[in-house]
Amino acid sequence: MPDRAALITGASRGIGLAIAQALGADGYKLTLTARKPATLEAAAAQLSGKGYEVQQFAANLNDEDSIKAVVNAHREAYGRLDVLVNNGGVGVGAAAHEHQTKFIDMQLDVNLRAMILLYRETLDMLKAAGAEHGSAQVVNLASIAGKNPQPWLSVYSATKAAVVAYTVAMNKELNGEGIKSVALCPGFVDTDMTDFAKDSVAPEDMIQPDDIASAVRFVLSLSKAVVIPEIIFQRPGETL
Ligand SMILES: NC(=O)c1ccc[n+]([C@@H]2O[C@H](COP(=O)([O-])OP(=O)(O)OC[C@H]3O[C@@H](n4cnc5c(N)ncnc54)[C@H](OP(=O)(O)O)[C@@H]3O)[C@@H](O)[C@H]2O)c1
């Protein structure tokens, strides 16, 4: 494996941790970030215990200065960025007449604004990787709710539809510089985020975090001549 590095948000558990595990196993140097230091530290210890090169940096994705600090820590440690995984996200359900402003803002900031800021702050490193090997990759965790917006999860759905739209725009804007973007759009994945649904859908019937990690590996295995703009993950019987 040539020198490669990845930055993963929301990497302390769930889908982000599964992607970090896969990239670490494939030889990427990793920066893991999430909000709560204790969970993040445990995740980093788990991966470094496997011999992967890992650094952790706790940050709240709703804070621009913290995002800049994460990127600077990554730049100082590794000096390059080949894969950016915009995974950290939150969902808060509410009826249209009940949305609390703080939860609207939180979902917009963490799910959408942070992704836009992370592109901006890492673009110099992504462009350098794109110029070097033609396959710098940004992985954006959208959701099936971004393709088929859901009642009561309306704000979440709108942020995820925006993630899909931004991914399309980034491909149009940056493919020429060797930077590809993919929007991953899963249905229920067996993580903490879906605990609310586990009375009606058994965890083993949900998409597994490793399924998402396998898709990231697939995307990264392709030549520079192909871009995968979007992957939809449905459970059997599910339709858009
Ligand atoms: N699970 C699903 O069914 C599903 C389906 C479709 C899409 N997705 C998307 O996939 C992504 C990962 O979901 P998941 O199921 O793995 O969620 P999860 O298990 O709840 O993990 C969320 C991760 O994001 C971090 N995070 C949350 N708020 C943050 C903030 N303000 N600042 C920094 N980090 C923050 C969490 O760290 P802390 O705990 O430290 O905050 C954690 O590492 C999300 O974008 C989600 O919307 C999930």
The ligand as a Gaussian input file, in Angstrom:
#p B3LYP/6-31G(d) Opt

LIG

0 1
 N      -28.073000       4.003000      11.125000
 C      -28.844000       4.190000      10.071000
 O      -29.883000       3.531000       9.892000
 C      -28.472000       5.187000       9.014000
 C      -29.168000       5.148000       7.797000
 C      -28.857000       6.062000       6.815000
 C      -27.863000       7.003000       7.023000
 N      -27.200000       7.025000       8.221000
 C      -26.173000       8.051000       8.398000
 O      -24.927000       7.426000       8.630000
 C      -24.134000       8.251000       9.474000
 C      -23.648000       7.456000      10.664000
 O      -24.774000       6.954000      11.342000
 P      -24.692000       5.852000      12.500000
 O      -25.924000       5.072000      12.386000
 O      -23.382000       5.196000      12.499000
 O      -24.871000       6.814000      13.774000
 P      -24.428000       6.652000      15.287000
 O      -24.188000       5.229000      15.624000
 O      -25.438000       7.419000      16.049000
 O      -23.021000       7.404000      15.307000
 C      -22.983000       8.762000      15.006000
 C      -21.547000       9.237000      15.014000
 O      -21.554000      10.645000      14.728000
 C      -20.963000      11.356000      15.813000
 N      -21.608000      12.636000      16.019000
 C      -22.928000      12.875000      16.253000
 N      -23.142000      14.167000      16.441000
 C      -21.924000      14.785000      16.342000
 C      -21.489000      16.125000      16.451000
 N      -22.333000      17.135000      16.718000
 N      -20.170000      16.381000      16.298000
 C      -19.303000      15.393000      16.042000
 N      -19.657000      14.102000      15.924000
 C      -20.959000      13.804000      16.074000
 C      -21.126000      10.420000      17.012000
 O      -20.185000      10.726000      18.005000
 P      -20.633000      11.286000      19.454000
 O      -21.498000      10.224000      20.047000
 O      -19.368000      11.491000      20.180000
 O      -21.369000      12.518000      19.178000
 C      -20.886000       9.062000      16.371000
 O      -19.516000       8.839000      16.212000
 C      -25.001000       9.447000       9.843000
 O      -24.715000      10.510000       8.988000
 C      -26.404000       8.943000       9.588000
 O      -27.300000       9.984000       9.318000
 C      -27.479000       6.131000       9.213000

